[in-house]
Amino acid sequence: MGRRCYGPSLLGWGLMAMVLTAPLQATERVAVTGGRVIPVNGEEIEGGTVLIEDGRIQAVGKDIVIPFDAKVIDASGKVVFPGMIECHTSMGLDRPNENASVAPYLDVADSVDPSSVGFEEALRSGVTTLGISHGNNCVVGAMSRAVRPIGLTAGEMTVKSDTGLKISMAPRSRSNRMVQMAQLREVFRDLSEYMGVLAESKYEEKLKEDDKKIDVGPEEARNRGKDLVEADDIDDKHRNLKRLTDGQIGATVYCGQAMDVAPAIDLAKENGFSERLVLVLGTECYKAVDLILATKRPVILVGNLIHRERDSFSGDMKEVFVPSVYAKKGVPFALLSESRNSLGEGFLWYQAARCVRNGLDRKRALEAITQVPAQVLGLQDRVGSLEPGKDGNLLILSGDPLDGMSWVEHVMIEGKIVYEREKDIRLQELLQGITRDEAAESEGEGAADAGEEKTPESSPEPEKEKKESSETPPKKEGGSNSDLDESREE
């Protein structure tokens, strides 16, 4: 794992201080030259150039005219790759879930902690865009948003707000599937009733203004009044749900098991957001792949990519590499990293590499950590590939993005270098710390060996001394063993 030996022990304020103290102001012109450019949306370019101006990519190719005033970054011998996208995560939130089961009036922006070490880790591993969302322990969760892993406030970090509501088909903790589905139906039934009452009220107000009396029934009054309702008339509790049913925003719907898929699709169709539906799929959901394919929508696969199930007849354990099923059917999918406490699975590049190792096309694997998650977030026109018009978000890697011995050397967001490996204070401390520890351990072993060799053969009662040395702690510097004995007895 020479590529990214980053763990919780190295996280701290050093890199965040380096990045966050400067506002994200792009250099006017930047040219990254000489590298092997992997744009994802097209063929690789050996010795290519990526020209960025005012934070946006202006040109990608081999023979690009570099303006005289451009800052040139030599990437010779390196690989230039789009910034990776983690499209569904609770990273950076002060808590992943809320106690309230239905909370569409909340916004994750109010819970984002810009100083979270998770954002530092994201930069270090080459992630330049994150879709921040509530966890799965909800019925209807807060409004999600897409952010950069850099900025002093949630507003500065935001790439796109209102990327969609979070909905879960899987039951909350200490609940069950019947209760979950009943609560979901109640949410949209309550919305319908609320909007009806509001429309009727608006119709009555208009009649009073025209000095007329209502002369129709409640249902007709509601039909006539629905066009009179404006966005500001709707309270906070119902406003985002109304936007969802009107198709103005989408929803990210978590399905833990295959039996959750059909109800999720039906819920989207019945409530007007099937065109903006994104399913987050647990491993078993591959069994409903034909239903998923029919939606013609991209999906998100959870970090655990292998489904294990014991055959009820033979008792044999069966393993299915889930991405292979979706790839075979032609379902576009985005990959997620597993818990940061895991090893390789904690990084998007590794997840994509696993796909290639299991027989998937390399291009599809690269798209699963770049272009498809960009589509999921509604940012396909801004990020996910290296092409003119998109944000200047790119990585300079020491080698191929799917090679475990490569590492991230530089990260650029909107044309500005926001991470440099050689200036990564936490990483330097980690590597130097390992060296010091190994040296100290080696010196300690050497001293112990030397001490054994210097034991005089003429010492009185050598057997007794040997026994005492094995039963009593070593002496403290400047003290005696009696001090330790007394403290131990106390």
C-alpha positions as CSV (number, residue, x, y, z in Angstrom):
1,M,0.0,0.0,0.0
2,G,2.7,2.4,-0.9
3,R,0.2,4.7,-2.6
4,R,-1.7,6.1,0.3
5,C,-0.5,5.1,3.8
6,Y,-2.8,7.6,5.4
7,G,-4.6,6.7,8.6
8,P,-6.3,8.4,11.5
9,S,-2.9,8.8,13.3
10,L,-1.7,11.4,10.8
11,L,-4.8,13.5,10.7
12,G,-4.6,17.0,12.1
13,W,-4.7,20.6,11.6
14,G,-1.5,21.1,9.6
15,L,-2.8,20.5,6.1
16,M,-6.2,22.1,6.9
17,A,-4.4,25.2,8.1
18,M,-2.3,25.3,4.9
19,V,-5.4,25.0,2.7
20,L,-8.0,26.9,4.5
21,T,-6.1,30.1,5.2
22,A,-6.2,31.0,1.5
23,P,-9.5,31.6,-0.3
24,L,-10.2,29.6,-3.4
25,Q,-9.0,32.1,-6.0
26,A,-7.8,30.6,-9.2
27,T,-4.6,31.6,-10.9
28,E,-5.6,33.4,-14.1
29,R,-3.9,30.9,-16.3
30,V,-2.4,27.5,-15.5
31,A,-0.9,25.0,-17.8
32,V,-0.2,21.4,-16.6
33,T,2.2,20.0,-19.2
34,G,4.1,16.9,-20.2
35,G,2.1,14.3,-18.3
36,R,0.1,11.3,-19.4
37,V,-3.4,12.8,-19.4
38,I,-6.3,10.5,-18.7
39,P,-9.4,12.6,-19.4
40,V,-11.8,9.7,-18.9
41,N,-14.2,10.9,-21.5
42,G,-11.7,10.2,-24.3
43,E,-8.4,8.6,-25.3
44,E,-5.3,9.0,-23.1
45,I,-2.8,11.6,-24.3
46,E,0.9,11.0,-23.8
47,G,2.8,14.2,-23.1
48,G,-0.5,16.2,-23.0
49,T,-1.4,19.6,-21.7
50,V,-4.3,20.8,-19.7
51,L,-4.8,24.6,-19.9
52,I,-6.9,26.2,-17.2
53,E,-8.1,29.8,-17.2
54,D,-10.1,31.5,-14.4
55,G,-10.7,28.1,-12.8
56,R,-12.2,26.4,-15.9
57,I,-10.5,24.1,-18.4
58,Q,-9.9,25.8,-21.7
59,A,-8.1,23.1,-23.7
60,V,-6.9,19.5,-23.4
61,G,-4.5,18.0,-26.0
62,K,-1.0,17.4,-27.2
63,D,-0.2,20.6,-29.1
64,I,-1.7,23.3,-27.0
65,V,-0.4,26.9,-27.3
66,I,0.5,28.0,-23.8
67,P,-0.1,31.7,-23.1
68,F,3.1,33.6,-22.2
69,D,1.6,34.6,-18.8
70,A,0.4,31.1,-17.8
71,K,1.9,29.4,-14.7
72,V,3.4,26.2,-16.0
73,I,3.4,23.0,-13.9
74,D,5.6,20.3,-15.3
75,A,4.0,16.9,-15.0
76,S,6.5,15.0,-17.1
77,G,6.6,11.4,-16.0
78,K,3.4,11.8,-14.1
79,V,-0.3,11.1,-14.7
80,V,-2.9,13.8,-14.9
81,F,-6.4,12.6,-13.9
82,P,-9.8,14.2,-13.0
83,G,-10.5,14.8,-9.3
84,M,-12.4,11.8,-7.9
85,I,-15.9,12.2,-6.6
86,E,-17.4,10.6,-3.5
87,C,-21.1,11.2,-4.3
88,H,-22.8,9.9,-1.1
89,T,-21.2,10.3,2.3
90,S,-21.9,11.7,5.8
91,M,-18.2,12.8,6.0
92,G,-17.8,16.2,7.8
93,L,-21.2,16.2,9.5
94,D,-21.2,16.6,13.2
95,R,-23.7,13.7,13.3
96,P,-24.8,11.4,10.4
97,N,-28.4,11.1,11.4
98,E,-31.1,13.0,13.3
99,N,-33.4,11.8,16.0
100,A,-36.4,13.0,14.0
101,S,-37.5,10.4,11.5
102,V,-39.0,12.9,9.0
103,A,-36.9,16.0,8.6
104,P,-37.1,17.4,5.0
105,Y,-36.9,20.9,6.4
106,L,-33.3,20.4,7.5
107,D,-30.2,21.2,5.4
108,V,-26.9,19.3,5.9
109,A,-25.1,22.7,5.4
110,D,-26.0,23.5,9.1
111,S,-24.2,20.4,10.2
112,V,-21.0,20.5,8.0
113,D,-17.8,21.1,10.0
114,P,-15.2,22.6,7.6
115,S,-12.4,21.7,10.0
116,S,-13.3,18.0,9.9
117,V,-10.2,15.8,9.3
118,G,-12.3,13.9,6.8
119,F,-11.9,16.7,4.3
120,E,-8.2,16.7,4.8
121,E,-8.2,13.0,4.2
122,A,-10.3,13.5,1.0
123,L,-7.7,15.8,-0.5
124,R,-4.9,13.5,0.4
125,S,-6.6,10.6,-1.4
126,G,-7.5,12.7,-4.5
127,V,-11.2,13.4,-3.9
128,T,-12.2,16.9,-5.0
129,T,-16.0,16.7,-4.8
130,L,-18.2,15.1,-2.1
131,G,-22.0,14.7,-2.0
132,I,-22.8,15.2,1.7
133,S,-26.0,13.5,2.7
134,H,-27.8,12.3,5.8
135,G,-27.2,8.7,6.8
136,N,-29.7,5.8,6.3
137,N,-31.3,5.9,9.7
138,C,-34.2,8.1,8.6
139,V,-37.5,8.0,6.8
140,V,-37.0,11.4,5.0
141,G,-33.8,13.1,5.8
142,A,-32.3,16.5,5.2
143,M,-31.5,18.3,2.0
144,S,-28.1,17.2,0.6
145,R,-25.4,19.2,-1.1
146,A,-22.2,18.8,-3.1
147,V,-19.0,20.4,-1.6
148,R,-15.3,20.8,-2.2
149,P,-13.1,19.5,0.6
150,I,-11.8,23.1,1.1
151,G,-13.2,26.3,2.6
152,L,-13.8,28.1,5.9
153,T,-17.6,27.8,5.8
154,A,-20.1,25.4,4.4
155,G,-21.1,28.2,1.9
156,E,-17.5,28.5,0.7
157,M,-17.2,24.8,0.3
158,T,-20.5,24.4,-1.6
159,V,-20.4,23.5,-5.3
160,K,-24.1,22.9,-5.6
161,S,-26.8,23.2,-2.9
162,D,-30.1,21.2,-2.9
163,T,-28.8,18.1,-4.6
164,G,-31.8,16.2,-3.3
165,L,-33.6,14.8,-0.2
166,K,-32.5,11.6,1.5
167,I,-35.1,8.9,1.8
168,S,-34.6,5.4,3.2
169,M,-36.7,2.3,2.4
170,A,-34.8,0.2,4.9
171,P,-36.3,0.4,8.4
172,R,-34.8,2.7,11.0
173,S,-33.1,1.2,14.1
174,R,-35.7,-0.2,16.5
175,S,-38.3,-0.2,13.8
176,N,-39.5,-2.5,11.1
177,R,-40.3,-2.4,7.4
178,M,-44.1,-2.1,7.8
179,V,-43.7,0.9,10.1
180,Q,-41.2,2.5,7.7
181,M,-43.5,2.1,4.7
182,A,-46.5,3.4,6.7
183,Q,-44.5,6.5,7.7
184,L,-43.4,7.1,4.1
185,R,-47.0,6.9,2.8
186,E,-48.1,9.3,5.6
187,V,-45.4,11.8,4.7
188,F,-46.8,12.3,1.1
189,R,-50.4,11.9,2.3
190,D,-49.9,14.7,4.7
191,L,-48.3,16.8,2.0
192,S,-51.3,16.3,-0.3
193,E,-53.7,17.3,2.5
194,Y,-51.7,20.4,3.5
195,M,-51.4,21.6,-0.1
196,G,-55.2,21.1,-0.6
197,V,-56.1,23.1,2.5
198,L,-53.6,25.8,1.5
199,A,-55.1,26.0,-2.1
200,E,-58.6,26.2,-0.7
201,S,-57.5,29.0,1.6
202,K,-55.9,31.0,-1.2
203,Y,-59.0,30.6,-3.3
204,E,-61.2,31.9,-0.5
205,E,-58.8,34.9,-0.1
206,K,-59.1,35.7,-3.8
207,L,-62.9,35.6,-3.6
208,K,-62.9,38.0,-0.7
209,E,-60.6,40.4,-2.6
210,D,-63.1,40.3,-5.5
211,D,-66.0,40.7,-3.0
212,K,-67.5,37.4,-3.9
213,K,-68.6,34.4,-1.9
214,I,-67.5,30.9,-2.4
215,D,-70.0,29.0,-4.4
216,V,-68.3,25.6,-5.0
217,G,-67.4,22.6,-2.9
218,P,-64.1,22.1,-1.1
219,E,-62.6,19.9,-3.8
220,E,-63.4,22.3,-6.6
221,A,-62.1,25.2,-4.4
222,R,-58.8,23.3,-4.0
223,N,-58.5,22.7,-7.7
224,R,-59.1,26.3,-8.5
225,G,-56.8,27.5,-5.8
226,K,-53.8,25.4,-6.5
227,D,-52.4,27.7,-9.1
228,L,-52.7,30.6,-6.7
229,V,-50.2,29.0,-4.2
230,E,-46.7,30.5,-4.4
231,A,-43.5,29.0,-3.0
232,D,-43.4,31.5,-0.1
233,D,-46.9,30.4,1.0
234,I,-45.6,26.9,1.8
235,D,-44.2,26.4,5.3
236,D,-40.7,25.0,5.9
237,K,-41.9,21.6,6.8
238,H,-43.5,21.0,3.4
239,R,-41.6,23.2,1.0
240,N,-38.8,20.7,0.1
241,L,-41.3,17.9,-0.3
242,K,-43.4,20.0,-2.6
243,R,-40.3,20.8,-4.7
244,L,-39.6,17.1,-4.8
245,T,-43.1,16.2,-6.1
246,D,-42.9,19.0,-8.6
247,G,-39.7,17.6,-10.0
248,Q,-37.6,20.6,-9.0
249,I,-35.2,18.5,-6.9
250,G,-34.4,14.8,-6.8
251,A,-34.1,12.2,-4.0
252,T,-31.4,9.7,-3.0
253,V,-33.3,6.6,-1.9
254,Y,-31.5,3.9,0.1
255,C,-32.4,0.3,-0.5
256,G,-30.8,-2.2,1.9
257,Q,-32.3,-5.3,0.3
258,A,-33.8,-6.4,-3.0
259,M,-37.3,-6.2,-1.6
260,D,-36.8,-2.5,-1.1
261,V,-36.2,-1.7,-4.8
262,A,-39.8,-2.1,-6.2
263,P,-41.4,0.1,-3.5
264,A,-38.7,2.7,-4.0
265,I,-39.4,2.9,-7.7
266,D,-43.2,3.0,-7.1
267,L,-42.8,5.7,-4.5
268,A,-40.9,7.9,-7.0
269,K,-43.4,7.3,-9.8
270,E,-46.4,8.0,-7.6
271,N,-44.9,11.3,-6.3
272,G,-43.4,12.8,-9.4
273,F,-39.6,12.4,-9.0
274,S,-38.9,9.2,-11.0
275,E,-36.9,11.3,-13.5
276,R,-34.6,12.5,-10.7
277,L,-34.4,9.3,-8.7
278,V,-31.0,7.9,-7.5
279,L,-31.0,4.6,-5.7
280,V,-28.3,3.7,-3.2
281,L,-28.1,0.0,-3.3
282,G,-27.1,-2.6,-0.7
283,T,-25.3,-5.7,-2.0
284,E,-28.4,-7.9,-2.2
285,C,-30.2,-5.4,-4.5
286,Y,-28.4,-6.9,-7.5
287,K,-31.3,-9.5,-7.5
288,A,-33.6,-6.7,-8.7
289,V,-31.2,-5.5,-11.5
290,D,-33.9,-5.7,-14.2
291,L,-36.2,-3.3,-12.3
292,I,-33.3,-1.0,-11.7
293,L,-32.3,-1.1,-15.4
294,A,-35.9,-0.1,-16.4
295,T,-35.5,3.2,-14.5
296,K,-32.8,4.3,-16.9
297,R,-31.2,6.1,-13.9
298,P,-27.6,5.8,-12.5
299,V,-27.2,4.1,-9.1
300,I,-24.8,4.2,-6.2
301,L,-23.3,1.0,-4.9
302,V,-22.4,0.8,-1.2
303,G,-18.7,0.4,-0.3
304,N,-19.0,-3.4,0.3
305,L,-18.9,-4.7,-3.2
306,I,-19.3,-8.4,-2.5
307,H,-22.6,-10.1,-1.6
308,R,-22.2,-13.3,0.4
309,E,-25.2,-15.6,0.9
310,R,-25.4,-19.2,2.1
311,D,-27.4,-21.5,-0.2
312,S,-30.5,-22.7,1.7
313,F,-30.2,-26.2,0.1
314,S,-26.5,-27.1,-0.2
315,G,-25.3,-24.9,2.7
316,D,-22.5,-23.6,0.5
317,M,-21.4,-19.9,0.7
318,K,-22.0,-18.0,-2.5
319,E,-20.2,-14.8,-3.4
320,V,-21.2,-12.3,-6.0
321,F,-19.1,-9.4,-7.1
322,V,-21.9,-6.9,-7.3
323,P,-20.5,-4.4,-9.9
324,S,-20.2,-7.2,-12.4
325,V,-23.9,-7.8,-12.4
326,Y,-24.7,-4.1,-13.1
327,A,-22.0,-3.8,-15.7
328,K,-23.3,-6.8,-17.6
329,K,-26.8,-5.3,-17.7
330,G,-25.5,-1.9,-18.7
331,V,-26.6,0.0,-15.5
332,P,-24.4,3.0,-14.9
333,F,-23.1,2.9,-11.3
334,A,-21.0,5.1,-9.0
335,L,-18.7,3.6,-6.4
336,L,-18.3,4.6,-2.8
337,S,-15.4,4.0,-0.4
338,E,-15.9,1.9,2.6
339,S,-15.3,3.0,6.1
340,R,-12.1,5.1,6.6
341,N,-11.1,2.5,9.2
342,S,-10.8,-0.1,6.5
343,L,-7.7,-0.5,4.4
344,G,-7.9,-0.4,0.6
345,E,-11.7,-0.2,0.5
346,G,-11.4,3.2,2.2
347,F,-10.3,4.7,-1.1
348,L,-12.1,5.2,-4.4
349,W,-9.2,4.3,-6.6
350,Y,-9.0,0.9,-4.8
351,Q,-12.7,0.2,-5.4
352,A,-12.2,0.9,-9.1
353,A,-9.1,-1.3,-9.2
354,R,-11.1,-4.1,-7.6
355,C,-13.6,-3.8,-10.5
356,V,-10.8,-4.2,-13.1
357,R,-9.4,-7.1,-11.1
358,N,-12.8,-8.8,-11.3
359,G,-13.0,-8.5,-15.1
360,L,-14.8,-5.1,-15.6
361,D,-13.7,-2.8,-18.4
362,R,-11.1,-0.2,-17.2
363,K,-13.0,2.7,-18.7
364,R,-16.2,1.7,-16.8
365,A,-14.3,1.4,-13.6
366,L,-12.8,4.9,-14.0
367,E,-16.2,6.4,-14.9
368,A,-17.6,4.9,-11.7
369,I,-15.4,7.3,-9.6
370,T,-15.6,10.3,-11.9
371,Q,-18.3,10.7,-14.5
372,V,-21.1,8.7,-13.1
373,P,-21.0,10.2,-9.6
374,A,-20.9,13.6,-11.3
375,Q,-24.1,12.7,-13.0
376,V,-25.6,11.5,-9.8
377,L,-25.0,15.0,-8.2
378,G,-26.2,16.8,-11.3
379,L,-22.7,18.2,-11.9
380,Q,-21.9,16.4,-15.2
381,D,-21.3,19.8,-16.8
382,R,-18.7,20.8,-14.3
383,V,-16.7,17.8,-13.0
384,G,-15.9,14.2,-13.7
385,S,-13.7,14.5,-16.7
386,L,-11.0,16.7,-18.2
387,E,-12.6,18.6,-21.1
388,P,-13.1,22.3,-22.0
389,G,-15.7,24.1,-20.0
390,K,-15.4,22.0,-16.9
391,D,-13.9,23.0,-13.6
392,G,-10.1,22.8,-13.3
393,N,-10.3,19.9,-10.8
394,L,-7.4,17.5,-11.4
395,L,-4.8,15.3,-9.8
396,I,-1.2,14.9,-10.6
397,L,-0.3,11.3,-9.7
398,S,3.0,9.5,-9.5
399,G,1.7,6.7,-11.6
400,D,-1.5,5.1,-12.9
401,P,-4.6,5.9,-10.9
402,L,-5.4,2.2,-10.3
403,D,-1.8,1.2,-9.4
404,G,-1.5,0.6,-5.7
405,M,2.1,1.9,-5.7
406,S,1.0,5.4,-7.1
407,W,0.3,8.3,-4.9
408,V,-1.3,11.8,-5.2
409,E,1.4,14.4,-5.6
410,H,-0.8,17.5,-6.3
411,V,-4.5,18.3,-6.2
412,M,-5.9,21.2,-8.1
413,I,-9.4,22.6,-7.5
414,E,-10.7,25.2,-9.9
415,G,-7.2,25.9,-11.1
416,K,-5.6,26.3,-7.7
417,I,-3.2,23.9,-6.1
418,V,-4.8,22.9,-2.8
419,Y,-2.6,19.9,-1.9
420,E,1.0,19.1,-2.3
421,R,2.4,15.8,-1.0
422,E,5.8,17.2,-0.3
423,K,4.2,19.9,2.0
424,D,1.8,17.5,3.7
425,I,2.9,18.0,7.3
426,R,0.9,15.1,8.8
427,L,2.2,12.7,6.2
428,Q,5.8,13.8,6.9
429,E,5.3,13.4,10.6
430,L,3.9,9.9,10.1
431,L,6.8,8.8,8.0
432,Q,9.4,10.4,10.2
433,G,7.7,9.0,13.3
434,I,8.0,5.5,11.9
435,T,11.7,6.0,11.3
436,R,12.3,7.3,14.8
437,D,10.4,4.5,16.4
438,E,12.2,1.9,14.5
439,A,15.5,3.5,15.3
440,A,14.6,3.7,19.0
441,E,13.5,0.1,19.0
442,S,16.7,-1.0,17.3
443,E,18.9,1.0,19.8
444,G,17.0,-0.5,22.7
445,E,17.6,-4.1,21.5
446,G,21.3,-3.2,20.9
447,A,21.6,-1.9,24.4
448,A,20.0,-4.9,25.9
449,D,22.3,-7.2,24.0
450,A,25.3,-5.2,25.1
451,G,24.2,-5.3,28.7
452,E,24.0,-9.1,28.6
453,E,27.5,-9.4,27.3
454,K,28.9,-7.2,30.0
455,T,27.5,-9.2,32.9
456,P,30.6,-10.2,34.9
457,E,31.2,-13.9,35.2
458,S,32.6,-13.5,38.8
459,S,29.4,-11.9,40.1
460,P,28.3,-13.5,43.4
461,E,25.3,-15.8,43.2
462,P,24.7,-15.4,39.5
463,E,21.6,-17.7,39.6
464,K,20.0,-15.6,42.2
465,E,20.7,-12.4,40.3
466,K,19.2,-13.9,37.2
467,K,16.0,-14.9,39.0
468,E,15.6,-11.4,40.5
469,S,16.2,-9.7,37.2
470,S,13.4,-11.7,35.6
471,E,10.9,-11.0,38.4
472,T,11.5,-7.3,39.1
473,P,11.0,-4.3,36.8
474,P,14.0,-2.6,35.3
475,K,15.4,0.3,37.2
476,K,14.2,3.9,36.5
477,E,16.7,6.5,35.6
478,G,17.8,8.2,38.8
479,G,15.7,5.9,41.0
480,S,15.5,2.5,42.5
481,N,13.3,-0.5,42.0
482,S,11.8,0.0,45.4
483,D,10.0,3.1,44.1
484,L,8.2,1.0,41.5
485,D,7.5,-1.8,44.1
486,E,5.8,0.7,46.4
487,S,3.7,2.2,43.7
488,R,2.6,-1.2,42.5
489,E,1.6,-2.3,46.0
490,E,-0.5,0.9,46.4
